[in-house]
Amino acid sequence: EFGRTLNLMVQHEWKPHAVAYNSLKRALVVVEDSPGDGDSVHTNRTYHITEEQIATYFRIYEDSVDRLSAFYGERSRWAEETGTSLEKQVNQCLFTPSNGGGSHLVAQCVNFSKDIDLVLEFLDLNATAFSKIMKKFDKLTSLSLREAKLDELKKTHPYIYEGGVLREYKKRSCEWVSKLDKRLNAQEEPVGSTLLSHGRKPSVSRAKLS
């Protein structure tokens, strides 16, 4: 089930920021109506989601949106601070004759790029979680709110789908690696393109799957 997949794929320290998928599912556990005739074994039983459950569901839903928004804000600040520092170092390396340390700087840019990839994957996974849980909501309540809620989410929190600042710094980091590789092309093989193509592990490692 998707809830287990979400739990396994998210880094341990990021779990508090992920969509509370399992809590949302629990909020939608159907309530069995009491049969009209308790003496009949053939009485048709009916099931429904109560108004209180729906209210609880959307409280959890909005809390998930808020927590993911706060996570994006923190990661955006990290990307801007780290990216600004790296860009300054890259420019110094590119425009200072015989400036050493190029290979080390390439490795830093590659790690930065791959760390951003982890955040973008996390956002994409949560976008999928919102879509799946709203599909389940519609199925159990017959309210058909999924399309409207997802459209609203895309308008108010587009970075969940597009990456926002993180996507911009991902693009820049790849450009820095390319420029640094051109400067280091005297080597047998450019450092940055090799690291990117072979998937060097980023500095932020994934937690063990539990």
MIDO-531204 format. One record per atom (N, C-alpha, C): residue number from 1; x, y, z; atom name. Coordinates in nm, 2 decimals. Layout:
BEGIN
ATOM    nr       c1       c2       c3   atom
ATOM   NUM        X        Y        Z     CA
...
//
This chain:
BEGIN
ATOM    nr       c1       c2       c3   atom
ATOM     1     0.08    -0.12     0.00      N
ATOM     1     0.00     0.00     0.00     CA
ATOM     1     0.09     0.12     0.00      C
ATOM     2     0.03     0.24    -0.05      N
ATOM     2     0.11     0.36    -0.07     CA
ATOM     2     0.16     0.41     0.07      C
ATOM     3     0.09     0.40     0.17      N
ATOM     3     0.13     0.45     0.30     CA
ATOM     3     0.26     0.39     0.35      C
ATOM     4     0.27     0.26     0.33      N
ATOM     4     0.40     0.19     0.36     CA
ATOM     4     0.51     0.24     0.27      C
ATOM     5     0.48     0.25     0.14      N
ATOM     5     0.58     0.30     0.05     CA
ATOM     5     0.63     0.43     0.09      C
ATOM     6     0.54     0.52     0.12      N
ATOM     6     0.58     0.66     0.16     CA
ATOM     6     0.67     0.65     0.29      C
ATOM     7     0.63     0.57     0.38      N
ATOM     7     0.71     0.56     0.51     CA
ATOM     7     0.85     0.51     0.48      C
ATOM     8     0.86     0.41     0.39      N
ATOM     8     0.99     0.35     0.36     CA
ATOM     8     1.08     0.44     0.28      C
ATOM     9     1.03     0.52     0.19      N
ATOM     9     1.11     0.60     0.10     CA
ATOM     9     1.15     0.74     0.16      C
ATOM    10     1.09     0.78     0.26      N
ATOM    10     1.12     0.91     0.32     CA
ATOM    10     1.23     0.90     0.42      C
ATOM    11     1.33     0.99     0.41      N
ATOM    11     1.44     0.99     0.51     CA
ATOM    11     1.38     1.01     0.65      C
ATOM    12     1.44     0.94     0.75      N
ATOM    12     1.39     0.95     0.88     CA
ATOM    12     1.37     1.09     0.94      C
ATOM    13     1.46     1.18     0.91      N
ATOM    13     1.45     1.31     0.97     CA
ATOM    13     1.35     1.40     0.89      C
ATOM    14     1.30     1.35     0.78      N
ATOM    14     1.20     1.42     0.71     CA
ATOM    14     1.06     1.37     0.73      C
ATOM    15     1.04     1.26     0.79      N
ATOM    15     0.91     1.20     0.82     CA
ATOM    15     0.81     1.29     0.88      C
ATOM    16     0.85     1.37     0.98      N
ATOM    16     0.75     1.47     1.04     CA
ATOM    16     0.69     1.57     0.94      C
ATOM    17     0.76     1.59     0.83      N
ATOM    17     0.72     1.69     0.73     CA
ATOM    17     0.63     1.63     0.62      C
ATOM    18     0.63     1.49     0.61      N
ATOM    18     0.55     1.43     0.50     CA
ATOM    18     0.40     1.43     0.53      C
ATOM    19     0.33     1.41     0.42      N
ATOM    19     0.18     1.40     0.43     CA
ATOM    19     0.15     1.29     0.53      C
ATOM    20     0.06     1.32     0.62      N
ATOM    20     0.02     1.22     0.72     CA
ATOM    20    -0.08     1.12     0.66      C
ATOM    21    -0.03     1.04     0.57      N
ATOM    21    -0.11     0.96     0.48     CA
ATOM    21    -0.19     0.85     0.57      C
ATOM    22    -0.12     0.79     0.66      N
ATOM    22    -0.19     0.68     0.74     CA
ATOM    22    -0.30     0.74     0.83      C
ATOM    23    -0.27     0.86     0.88      N
ATOM    23    -0.37     0.93     0.97     CA
ATOM    23    -0.49     0.97     0.89      C
ATOM    24    -0.47     1.01     0.77      N
ATOM    24    -0.58     1.05     0.68     CA
ATOM    24    -0.66     0.92     0.64      C
ATOM    25    -0.59     0.81     0.62      N
ATOM    25    -0.67     0.69     0.60     CA
ATOM    25    -0.75     0.65     0.72      C
ATOM    26    -0.69     0.66     0.83      N
ATOM    26    -0.77     0.62     0.95     CA
ATOM    26    -0.89     0.71     0.98      C
ATOM    27    -0.88     0.83     0.94      N
ATOM    27    -0.99     0.92     0.95     CA
ATOM    27    -1.11     0.88     0.86      C
ATOM    28    -1.08     0.80     0.76      N
ATOM    28    -1.18     0.76     0.67     CA
ATOM    28    -1.23     0.62     0.69      C
ATOM    29    -1.21     0.56     0.80      N
ATOM    29    -1.26     0.43     0.83     CA
ATOM    29    -1.41     0.44     0.84      C
ATOM    30    -1.47     0.35     0.76      N
ATOM    30    -1.62     0.36     0.75     CA
ATOM    30    -1.69     0.32     0.88      C
ATOM    31    -1.80     0.38     0.91      N
ATOM    31    -1.88     0.35     1.03     CA
ATOM    31    -2.00     0.26     0.98      C
ATOM    32    -2.02     0.15     1.05      N
ATOM    32    -2.13     0.07     1.02     CA
ATOM    32    -2.26     0.11     1.08      C
ATOM    33    -2.36     0.13     1.00      N
ATOM    33    -2.49     0.17     1.06     CA
ATOM    33    -2.56     0.05     1.13      C
ATOM    34    -2.63     0.08     1.24      N
ATOM    34    -2.70    -0.02     1.31     CA
ATOM    34    -2.82    -0.08     1.22      C
ATOM    35    -2.83    -0.21     1.22      N
ATOM    35    -2.94    -0.27     1.14     CA
ATOM    35    -3.08    -0.23     1.19      C
ATOM    36    -3.17    -0.22     1.11      N
ATOM    36    -3.31    -0.18     1.15     CA
ATOM    36    -3.38    -0.29     1.24      C
ATOM    37    -3.35    -0.42     1.20      N
ATOM    37    -3.41    -0.52     1.28     CA
ATOM    37    -3.30    -0.61     1.33      C
ATOM    38    -3.28    -0.60     1.46      N
ATOM    38    -3.17    -0.68     1.52     CA
ATOM    38    -3.19    -0.82     1.52      C
ATOM    39    -3.31    -0.87     1.50      N
ATOM    39    -3.34    -1.02     1.51     CA
ATOM    39    -3.32    -1.09     1.37      C
ATOM    40    -3.30    -1.01     1.27      N
ATOM    40    -3.29    -1.07     1.14     CA
ATOM    40    -3.14    -1.08     1.10      C
ATOM    41    -3.10    -1.20     1.06      N
ATOM    41    -2.97    -1.22     1.01     CA
ATOM    41    -2.95    -1.18     0.87      C
ATOM    42    -3.06    -1.15     0.80      N
ATOM    42    -3.05    -1.11     0.66     CA
ATOM    42    -3.07    -0.96     0.64      C
ATOM    43    -3.06    -0.88     0.75      N
ATOM    43    -3.07    -0.74     0.74     CA
ATOM    43    -2.96    -0.68     0.66      C
ATOM    44    -2.99    -0.59     0.57      N
ATOM    44    -2.89    -0.52     0.49     CA
ATOM    44    -2.82    -0.42     0.58      C
ATOM    45    -2.68    -0.42     0.58      N
ATOM    45    -2.61    -0.33     0.66     CA
ATOM    45    -2.56    -0.22     0.56      C
ATOM    46    -2.55    -0.10     0.61      N
ATOM    46    -2.50     0.01     0.53     CA
ATOM    46    -2.38     0.08     0.61      C
ATOM    47    -2.30     0.14     0.53      N
ATOM    47    -2.18     0.20     0.58     CA
ATOM    47    -2.17     0.35     0.53      C
ATOM    48    -2.11     0.43     0.62      N
ATOM    48    -2.10     0.57     0.58     CA
ATOM    48    -1.98     0.64     0.65      C
ATOM    49    -1.94     0.76     0.60      N
ATOM    49    -1.84     0.84     0.66     CA
ATOM    49    -1.92     0.96     0.73      C
ATOM    50    -1.89     0.98     0.85      N
ATOM    50    -1.97     1.09     0.93     CA
ATOM    50    -1.91     1.23     0.90      C
ATOM    51    -1.99     1.33     0.92      N
ATOM    51    -1.95     1.47     0.91     CA
ATOM    51    -1.83     1.49     1.00      C
ATOM    52    -1.83     1.44     1.12      N
ATOM    52    -1.71     1.46     1.21     CA
ATOM    52    -1.59     1.40     1.15      C
ATOM    53    -1.60     1.28     1.09      N
ATOM    53    -1.48     1.22     1.02     CA
ATOM    53    -1.43     1.31     0.91      C
ATOM    54    -1.52     1.36     0.83      N
ATOM    54    -1.48     1.45     0.72     CA
ATOM    54    -1.41     1.57     0.77      C
ATOM    55    -1.46     1.63     0.88      N
ATOM    55    -1.39     1.75     0.94     CA
ATOM    55    -1.26     1.71     0.99      C
ATOM    56    -1.24     1.60     1.06      N
ATOM    56    -1.11     1.55     1.11     CA
ATOM    56    -1.02     1.53     0.99      C
ATOM    57    -1.07     1.47     0.89      N
ATOM    57    -0.98     1.44     0.77     CA
ATOM    57    -0.92     1.57     0.71      C
ATOM    58    -1.00     1.67     0.70      N
ATOM    58    -0.95     1.80     0.64     CA
ATOM    58    -0.87     1.87     0.74      C
ATOM    59    -0.88     1.86     0.87      N
ATOM    59    -0.79     1.92     0.96     CA
ATOM    59    -0.65     1.85     0.94      C
ATOM    60    -0.65     1.72     0.93      N
ATOM    60    -0.52     1.65     0.91     CA
ATOM    60    -0.46     1.69     0.77      C
ATOM    61    -0.55     1.70     0.67      N
ATOM    61    -0.50     1.74     0.54     CA
ATOM    61    -0.44     1.88     0.54      C
ATOM    62    -0.50     1.97     0.60      N
ATOM    62    -0.45     2.11     0.60     CA
ATOM    62    -0.32     2.12     0.68      C
ATOM    63    -0.31     2.04     0.79      N
ATOM    63    -0.19     2.03     0.87     CA
ATOM    63    -0.08     1.98     0.79      C
ATOM    64    -0.11     1.88     0.71      N
ATOM    64     0.00     1.82     0.62     CA
ATOM    64     0.05     1.92     0.52      C
ATOM    65    -0.04     2.00     0.46      N
ATOM    65     0.00     2.10     0.37     CA
ATOM    65     0.09     2.21     0.44      C
ATOM    66     0.05     2.25     0.56      N
ATOM    66     0.12     2.35     0.64     CA
ATOM    66     0.26     2.29     0.67      C
ATOM    67     0.27     2.17     0.71      N
ATOM    67     0.40     2.11     0.75     CA
ATOM    67     0.49     2.10     0.62      C
ATOM    68     0.44     2.06     0.51      N
ATOM    68     0.51     2.05     0.39     CA
ATOM    68     0.56     2.19     0.34      C
ATOM    69     0.47     2.28     0.36      N
ATOM    69     0.51     2.42     0.32     CA
ATOM    69     0.63     2.47     0.41      C
ATOM    70     0.62     2.44     0.54      N
ATOM    70     0.73     2.49     0.63     CA
ATOM    70     0.86     2.42     0.59      C
ATOM    71     0.85     2.29     0.55      N
ATOM    71     0.97     2.21     0.51     CA
ATOM    71     1.03     2.28     0.38      C
ATOM    72     0.94     2.31     0.28      N
ATOM    72     0.99     2.37     0.16     CA
ATOM    72     1.06     2.50     0.19      C
ATOM    73     1.00     2.58     0.28      N
ATOM    73     1.06     2.71     0.32     CA
ATOM    73     1.20     2.69     0.38      C
ATOM    74     1.22     2.59     0.46      N
ATOM    74     1.35     2.57     0.53     CA
ATOM    74     1.45     2.52     0.42      C
ATOM    75     1.41     2.43     0.33      N
ATOM    75     1.50     2.38     0.23     CA
ATOM    75     1.53     2.48     0.13      C
ATOM    76     1.44     2.57     0.10      N
ATOM    76     1.47     2.68     0.01     CA
ATOM    76     1.57     2.78     0.06      C
ATOM    77     1.56     2.81     0.19      N
ATOM    77     1.66     2.89     0.25     CA
ATOM    77     1.80     2.82     0.25      C
ATOM    78     1.80     2.69     0.28      N
ATOM    78     1.93     2.62     0.27     CA
ATOM    78     1.98     2.62     0.13      C
ATOM    79     1.90     2.61     0.03      N
ATOM    79     1.95     2.61    -0.11     CA
ATOM    79     2.00     2.74    -0.15      C
ATOM    80     1.94     2.85    -0.11      N
ATOM    80     1.98     2.98    -0.14     CA
ATOM    80     2.11     3.02    -0.07      C
ATOM    81     2.12     2.98     0.06      N
ATOM    81     2.25     3.01     0.13     CA
ATOM    81     2.36     2.93     0.07      C
ATOM    82     2.34     2.80     0.05      N
ATOM    82     2.45     2.71     0.00     CA
ATOM    82     2.48     2.75    -0.14      C
ATOM    83     2.38     2.77    -0.22      N
ATOM    83     2.40     2.80    -0.36     CA
ATOM    83     2.47     2.94    -0.38      C
ATOM    84     2.44     3.04    -0.30      N
ATOM    84     2.50     3.17    -0.31     CA
ATOM    84     2.65     3.15    -0.28      C
ATOM    85     2.68     3.08    -0.18      N
ATOM    85     2.82     3.05    -0.14     CA
ATOM    85     2.90     2.98    -0.25      C
ATOM    86     2.84     2.87    -0.30      N
ATOM    86     2.90     2.80    -0.41     CA
ATOM    86     2.92     2.88    -0.54      C
ATOM    87     2.82     2.96    -0.57      N
ATOM    87     2.83     3.04    -0.69     CA
ATOM    87     2.95     3.14    -0.68      C
ATOM    88     2.97     3.19    -0.56      N
ATOM    88     3.08     3.29    -0.54     CA
ATOM    88     3.21     3.21    -0.56      C
ATOM    89     3.22     3.09    -0.50      N
ATOM    89     3.34     3.02    -0.51     CA
ATOM    89     3.37     2.97    -0.66      C
ATOM    90     3.26     2.94    -0.73      N
ATOM    90     3.28     2.90    -0.87     CA
ATOM    90     3.33     3.02    -0.95      C
ATOM    91     3.27     3.13    -0.93      N
ATOM    91     3.32     3.25    -1.01     CA
ATOM    91     3.46     3.29    -0.98      C
ATOM    92     3.50     3.27    -0.85      N
ATOM    92     3.64     3.30    -0.81     CA
ATOM    92     3.73     3.20    -0.88      C
ATOM    93     3.69     3.08    -0.89      N
ATOM    93     3.77     2.97    -0.95     CA
ATOM    93     3.78     3.00    -1.10      C
ATOM    94     3.67     3.03    -1.16      N
ATOM    94     3.67     3.05    -1.31     CA
ATOM    94     3.75     3.17    -1.36      C
ATOM    95     3.74     3.28    -1.27      N
ATOM    95     3.80     3.40    -1.32     CA
ATOM    95     3.93     3.44    -1.25      C
ATOM    96     3.99     3.35    -1.17      N
ATOM    96     4.12     3.37    -1.11     CA
ATOM    96     4.22     3.28    -1.18      C
ATOM    97     4.32     3.33    -1.25      N
ATOM    97     4.42     3.25    -1.32     CA
ATOM    97     4.49     3.16    -1.22      C
ATOM    98     4.51     3.03    -1.27      N
ATOM    98     4.58     2.93    -1.19     CA
ATOM    98     4.53     2.91    -1.05      C
ATOM    99     4.40     2.93    -1.03      N
ATOM    99     4.34     2.91    -0.90     CA
ATOM    99     4.31     2.76    -0.88      C
ATOM   100     4.37     2.70    -0.78      N
ATOM   100     4.36     2.56    -0.76     CA
ATOM   100     4.23     2.53    -0.69      C
ATOM   101     4.21     2.40    -0.65      N
ATOM   101     4.09     2.36    -0.58     CA
ATOM   101     3.97     2.33    -0.67      C
ATOM   102     3.99     2.33    -0.80      N
ATOM   102     3.87     2.31    -0.89     CA
ATOM   102     3.80     2.18    -0.87      C
ATOM   103     3.88     2.08    -0.86      N
ATOM   103     3.82     1.94    -0.84     CA
ATOM   103     3.74     1.93    -0.72      C
ATOM   104     3.79     1.99    -0.61      N
ATOM   104     3.71     1.98    -0.48     CA
ATOM   104     3.58     2.06    -0.50      C
ATOM   105     3.59     2.17    -0.57      N
ATOM   105     3.47     2.26    -0.58     CA
ATOM   105     3.37     2.19    -0.67      C
ATOM   106     3.41     2.11    -0.77      N
ATOM   106     3.32     2.04    -0.86     CA
ATOM   106     3.25     1.93    -0.77      C
ATOM   107     3.32     1.87    -0.68      N
ATOM   107     3.26     1.77    -0.59     CA
ATOM   107     3.15     1.83    -0.51      C
ATOM   108     3.18     1.95    -0.46      N
ATOM   108     3.08     2.02    -0.37     CA
ATOM   108     2.95     2.05    -0.45      C
ATOM   109     2.97     2.10    -0.58      N
ATOM   109     2.86     2.13    -0.66     CA
ATOM   109     2.77     2.01    -0.70      C
ATOM   110     2.84     1.90    -0.72      N
ATOM   110     2.77     1.77    -0.75     CA
ATOM   110     2.69     1.73    -0.63      C
ATOM   111     2.75     1.73    -0.51      N
ATOM   111     2.68     1.69    -0.39     CA
ATOM   111     2.56     1.78    -0.37      C
ATOM   112     2.58     1.91    -0.39      N
ATOM   112     2.47     2.01    -0.37     CA
ATOM   112     2.35     1.97    -0.47      C
ATOM   113     2.39     1.94    -0.59      N
ATOM   113     2.29     1.91    -0.69     CA
ATOM   113     2.21     1.78    -0.65      C
ATOM   114     2.28     1.68    -0.60      N
ATOM   114     2.22     1.56    -0.56     CA
ATOM   114     2.14     1.57    -0.43      C
ATOM   115     2.18     1.66    -0.34      N
ATOM   115     2.10     1.69    -0.23     CA
ATOM   115     1.97     1.75    -0.26      C
ATOM   116     1.97     1.84    -0.36      N
ATOM   116     1.85     1.90    -0.41     CA
ATOM   116     1.76     1.80    -0.47      C
ATOM   117     1.82     1.70    -0.55      N
ATOM   117     1.74     1.59    -0.60     CA
ATOM   117     1.66     1.52    -0.50      C
ATOM   118     1.72     1.50    -0.38      N
ATOM   118     1.65     1.43    -0.27     CA
ATOM   118     1.52     1.51    -0.23      C
ATOM   119     1.54     1.64    -0.22      N
ATOM   119     1.43     1.72    -0.18     CA
ATOM   119     1.32     1.72    -0.28      C
ATOM   120     1.36     1.73    -0.41      N
ATOM   120     1.26     1.73    -0.52     CA
ATOM   120     1.18     1.60    -0.52      C
ATOM   121     1.25     1.49    -0.50      N
ATOM   121     1.19     1.36    -0.49     CA
ATOM   121     1.09     1.35    -0.38      C
ATOM   122     1.13     1.41    -0.27      N
ATOM   122     1.04     1.41    -0.15     CA
ATOM   122     0.91     1.49    -0.18      C
ATOM   123     0.93     1.61    -0.24      N
ATOM   123     0.81     1.69    -0.28     CA
ATOM   123     0.72     1.61    -0.38      C
ATOM   124     0.78     1.55    -0.48      N
ATOM   124     0.70     1.47    -0.57     CA
ATOM   124     0.63     1.35    -0.51      C
ATOM   125     0.69     1.29    -0.41      N
ATOM   125     0.63     1.18    -0.34     CA
ATOM   125     0.51     1.23    -0.26      C
ATOM   126     0.52     1.34    -0.20      N
ATOM   126     0.41     1.40    -0.13     CA
ATOM   126     0.30     1.45    -0.22      C
ATOM   127     0.33     1.50    -0.34      N
ATOM   127     0.23     1.53    -0.44     CA
ATOM   127     0.14     1.41    -0.47      C
ATOM   128     0.21     1.30    -0.49      N
ATOM   128     0.15     1.17    -0.52     CA
ATOM   128     0.06     1.13    -0.40      C
ATOM   129     0.11     1.15    -0.28      N
ATOM   129     0.03     1.12    -0.16     CA
ATOM   129    -0.10     1.19    -0.15      C
ATOM   130    -0.10     1.32    -0.18      N
ATOM   130    -0.22     1.41    -0.18     CA
ATOM   130    -0.32     1.35    -0.29      C
ATOM   131    -0.27     1.32    -0.40      N
ATOM   131    -0.35     1.27    -0.51     CA
ATOM   131    -0.42     1.14    -0.47      C
ATOM   132    -0.35     1.05    -0.42      N
ATOM   132    -0.40     0.92    -0.38     CA
ATOM   132    -0.50     0.92    -0.27      C
ATOM   133    -0.47     1.00    -0.17      N
ATOM   133    -0.56     1.01    -0.05     CA
ATOM   133    -0.69     1.08    -0.09      C
ATOM   134    -0.68     1.18    -0.18      N
ATOM   134    -0.81     1.24    -0.22     CA
ATOM   134    -0.89     1.15    -0.31      C
ATOM   135    -0.82     1.07    -0.38      N
ATOM   135    -0.90     0.97    -0.46     CA
ATOM   135    -0.97     0.87    -0.37      C
ATOM   136    -0.91     0.83    -0.26      N
ATOM   136    -0.97     0.74    -0.16     CA
ATOM   136    -1.09     0.82    -0.10      C
ATOM   137    -1.07     0.94    -0.07      N
ATOM   137    -1.17     1.02     0.00     CA
ATOM   137    -1.29     1.03    -0.09      C
ATOM   138    -1.27     1.06    -0.22      N
ATOM   138    -1.39     1.06    -0.31     CA
ATOM   138    -1.46     0.93    -0.32      C
ATOM   139    -1.39     0.82    -0.32      N
ATOM   139    -1.44     0.69    -0.34     CA
ATOM   139    -1.53     0.65    -0.21      C
ATOM   140    -1.49     0.69    -0.09      N
ATOM   140    -1.56     0.66     0.03     CA
ATOM   140    -1.67     0.75     0.06      C
ATOM   141    -1.66     0.88     0.01      N
ATOM   141    -1.77     0.98     0.05     CA
ATOM   141    -1.86     1.01    -0.07      C
ATOM   142    -1.82     0.98    -0.19      N
ATOM   142    -1.89     1.02    -0.31     CA
ATOM   142    -1.91     1.17    -0.33      C
ATOM   143    -1.81     1.25    -0.27      N
ATOM   143    -1.82     1.39    -0.28     CA
ATOM   143    -1.75     1.45    -0.40      C
ATOM   144    -1.66     1.38    -0.46      N
ATOM   144    -1.60     1.42    -0.58     CA
ATOM   144    -1.52     1.56    -0.56      C
ATOM   145    -1.44     1.56    -0.46      N
ATOM   145    -1.36     1.69    -0.43     CA
ATOM   145    -1.22     1.68    -0.48      C
ATOM   146    -1.17     1.57    -0.52      N
ATOM   146    -1.03     1.55    -0.55     CA
ATOM   146    -0.98     1.65    -0.65      C
ATOM   147    -1.04     1.66    -0.76      N
ATOM   147    -1.00     1.75    -0.87     CA
ATOM   147    -0.99     1.89    -0.82      C
ATOM   148    -1.09     1.94    -0.75      N
ATOM   148    -1.09     2.08    -0.70     CA
ATOM   148    -0.98     2.10    -0.59      C
ATOM   149    -0.96     2.00    -0.50      N
ATOM   149    -0.86     2.02    -0.40     CA
ATOM   149    -0.72     2.02    -0.46      C
ATOM   150    -0.69     1.93    -0.55      N
ATOM   150    -0.56     1.93    -0.62     CA
ATOM   150    -0.53     2.05    -0.70      C
ATOM   151    -0.64     2.10    -0.77      N
ATOM   151    -0.62     2.23    -0.84     CA
ATOM   151    -0.59     2.34    -0.75      C
ATOM   152    -0.65     2.34    -0.63      N
ATOM   152    -0.63     2.45    -0.53     CA
ATOM   152    -0.49     2.43    -0.48      C
ATOM   153    -0.44     2.31    -0.46      N
ATOM   153    -0.31     2.29    -0.41     CA
ATOM   153    -0.20     2.33    -0.51      C
ATOM   154    -0.22     2.31    -0.63      N
ATOM   154    -0.13     2.35    -0.74     CA
ATOM   154    -0.12     2.50    -0.75      C
ATOM   155    -0.23     2.57    -0.72      N
ATOM   155    -0.23     2.72    -0.73     CA
ATOM   155    -0.17     2.78    -0.61      C
ATOM   156    -0.20     2.73    -0.49      N
ATOM   156    -0.15     2.79    -0.37     CA
ATOM   156    -0.01     2.74    -0.33      C
ATOM   157     0.03     2.62    -0.37      N
ATOM   157     0.16     2.57    -0.34     CA
ATOM   157     0.22     2.50    -0.46      C
ATOM   158     0.25     2.58    -0.56      N
ATOM   158     0.30     2.53    -0.69     CA
ATOM   158     0.44     2.46    -0.68      C
ATOM   159     0.52     2.50    -0.58      N
ATOM   159     0.65     2.44    -0.56     CA
ATOM   159     0.64     2.29    -0.53      C
ATOM   160     0.53     2.24    -0.48      N
ATOM   160     0.52     2.09    -0.45     CA
ATOM   160     0.53     2.02    -0.59      C
ATOM   161     0.48     2.08    -0.69      N
ATOM   161     0.48     2.02    -0.82     CA
ATOM   161     0.60     2.07    -0.91      C
ATOM   162     0.64     2.19    -0.90      N
ATOM   162     0.74     2.25    -0.99     CA
ATOM   162     0.88     2.26    -0.93      C
ATOM   163     0.89     2.25    -0.79      N
ATOM   163     1.02     2.26    -0.73     CA
ATOM   163     1.06     2.40    -0.69      C
ATOM   164     1.00     2.50    -0.75      N
ATOM   164     1.03     2.64    -0.71     CA
ATOM   164     1.18     2.68    -0.71      C
ATOM   165     1.23     2.74    -0.60      N
ATOM   165     1.37     2.78    -0.59     CA
ATOM   165     1.46     2.66    -0.60      C
ATOM   166     1.42     2.55    -0.55      N
ATOM   166     1.51     2.43    -0.56     CA
ATOM   166     1.54     2.39    -0.70      C
ATOM   167     1.44     2.40    -0.79      N
ATOM   167     1.46     2.36    -0.93     CA
ATOM   167     1.55     2.46    -0.99      C
ATOM   168     1.55     2.58    -0.96      N
ATOM   168     1.64     2.68    -1.01     CA
ATOM   168     1.78     2.66    -0.98      C
ATOM   169     1.80     2.62    -0.85      N
ATOM   169     1.94     2.59    -0.80     CA
ATOM   169     1.99     2.46    -0.85      C
ATOM   170     1.90     2.37    -0.88      N
ATOM   170     1.94     2.24    -0.95     CA
ATOM   170     2.00     2.27    -1.08      C
ATOM   171     1.93     2.36    -1.16      N
ATOM   171     1.98     2.40    -1.29     CA
ATOM   171     2.11     2.47    -1.28      C
ATOM   172     2.12     2.56    -1.19      N
ATOM   172     2.25     2.64    -1.17     CA
ATOM   172     2.36     2.55    -1.14      C
ATOM   173     2.34     2.45    -1.05      N
ATOM   173     2.45     2.36    -1.01     CA
ATOM   173     2.50     2.28    -1.12      C
ATOM   174     2.41     2.24    -1.21      N
ATOM   174     2.46     2.17    -1.33     CA
ATOM   174     2.54     2.26    -1.42      C
ATOM   175     2.50     2.38    -1.43      N
ATOM   175     2.58     2.48    -1.51     CA
ATOM   175     2.72     2.50    -1.45      C
ATOM   176     2.72     2.51    -1.32      N
ATOM   176     2.85     2.53    -1.25     CA
ATOM   176     2.95     2.42    -1.28      C
ATOM   177     2.89     2.29    -1.27      N
ATOM   177     2.97     2.18    -1.30     CA
ATOM   177     3.03     2.18    -1.44      C
ATOM   178     2.94     2.21    -1.54      N
ATOM   178     2.98     2.22    -1.68     CA
ATOM   178     3.09     2.32    -1.70      C
ATOM   179     3.08     2.44    -1.64      N
ATOM   179     3.18     2.54    -1.65     CA
ATOM   179     3.31     2.50    -1.59      C
ATOM   180     3.30     2.44    -1.47      N
ATOM   180     3.43     2.40    -1.40     CA
ATOM   180     3.49     2.28    -1.48      C
ATOM   181     3.41     2.20    -1.54      N
ATOM   181     3.47     2.09    -1.62     CA
ATOM   181     3.55     2.14    -1.74      C
ATOM   182     3.50     2.24    -1.80      N
ATOM   182     3.57     2.30    -1.91     CA
ATOM   182     3.70     2.36    -1.87      C
ATOM   183     3.70     2.41    -1.75      N
ATOM   183     3.83     2.46    -1.69     CA
ATOM   183     3.93     2.35    -1.66      C
ATOM   184     3.87     2.24    -1.63      N
ATOM   184     3.96     2.13    -1.59     CA
ATOM   184     3.98     2.02    -1.70      C
ATOM   185     3.95     2.07    -1.82      N
ATOM   185     3.95     1.97    -1.93     CA
ATOM   185     4.09     1.92    -1.97      C
ATOM   186     4.19     1.97    -1.90      N
ATOM   186     4.32     1.92    -1.92     CA
ATOM   186     4.34     1.78    -1.86      C
ATOM   187     4.25     1.75    -1.77      N
ATOM   187     4.26     1.62    -1.71     CA
ATOM   187     4.21     1.51    -1.81      C
ATOM   188     4.23     1.39    -1.78      N
ATOM   188     4.19     1.28    -1.87     CA
ATOM   188     4.04     1.28    -1.89      C
ATOM   189     3.97     1.30    -1.78      N
ATOM   189     3.82     1.30    -1.79     CA
ATOM   189     3.77     1.41    -1.70      C
ATOM   190     3.67     1.49    -1.74      N
ATOM   190     3.62     1.60    -1.65     CA
ATOM   190     3.56     1.54    -1.53      C
ATOM   191     3.59     1.60    -1.42      N
ATOM   191     3.54     1.55    -1.29     CA
ATOM   191     3.39     1.55    -1.27      C
ATOM   192     3.33     1.67    -1.29      N
ATOM   192     3.19     1.68    -1.26     CA
ATOM   192     3.10     1.59    -1.34      C
ATOM   193     3.12     1.59    -1.47      N
ATOM   193     3.03     1.50    -1.55     CA
ATOM   193     3.04     1.36    -1.51      C
ATOM   194     3.16     1.31    -1.47      N
ATOM   194     3.18     1.18    -1.42     CA
ATOM   194     3.10     1.15    -1.30      C
ATOM   195     3.11     1.24    -1.20      N
ATOM   195     3.04     1.22    -1.07     CA
ATOM   195     2.89     1.22    -1.10      C
ATOM   196     2.84     1.31    -1.18      N
ATOM   196     2.70     1.32    -1.20     CA
ATOM   196     2.64     1.20    -1.27      C
ATOM   197     2.72     1.15    -1.37      N
ATOM   197     2.67     1.03    -1.45     CA
ATOM   197     2.68     0.90    -1.37      C
ATOM   198     2.77     0.90    -1.27      N
ATOM   198     2.79     0.77    -1.20     CA
ATOM   198     2.72     0.78    -1.06      C
ATOM   199     2.64     0.89    -1.04      N
ATOM   199     2.56     0.90    -0.92     CA
ATOM   199     2.63     0.90    -0.79      C
ATOM   200     2.73     0.98    -0.78      N
ATOM   200     2.80     0.99    -0.65     CA
ATOM   200     2.70     1.02    -0.54      C
ATOM   201     2.71     0.95    -0.42      N
ATOM   201     2.62     0.97    -0.32     CA
ATOM   201     2.63     1.12    -0.26      C
ATOM   202     2.52     1.18    -0.23      N
ATOM   202     2.52     1.31    -0.18     CA
ATOM   202     2.56     1.32    -0.03      C
ATOM   203     2.58     1.43     0.02      N
ATOM   203     2.63     1.45     0.16     CA
ATOM   203     2.51     1.41     0.25      C
ATOM   204     2.39     1.43     0.21      N
ATOM   204     2.28     1.40     0.29     CA
ATOM   204     2.23     1.26     0.26      C
ATOM   205     2.26     1.16     0.34      N
ATOM   205     2.23     1.02     0.30     CA
ATOM   205     2.09     0.98     0.34      C
ATOM   206     2.04     0.88     0.26      N
ATOM   206     1.91     0.83     0.30     CA
ATOM   206     1.92     0.74     0.42      C
ATOM   207     1.81     0.75     0.50      N
ATOM   207     1.81     0.66     0.61     CA
ATOM   207     1.78     0.52     0.56      C
ATOM   208     1.81     0.42     0.65      N
ATOM   208     1.78     0.28     0.61     CA
ATOM   208     1.63     0.26     0.60      C
ATOM   209     1.60     0.17     0.50      N
ATOM   209     1.45     0.14     0.49     CA
ATOM   209     1.42     0.05     0.61      C
ATOM   210     1.31     0.10     0.68      N
ATOM   210     1.27     0.02     0.79     CA
ATOM   210     1.15    -0.06     0.76      C
//
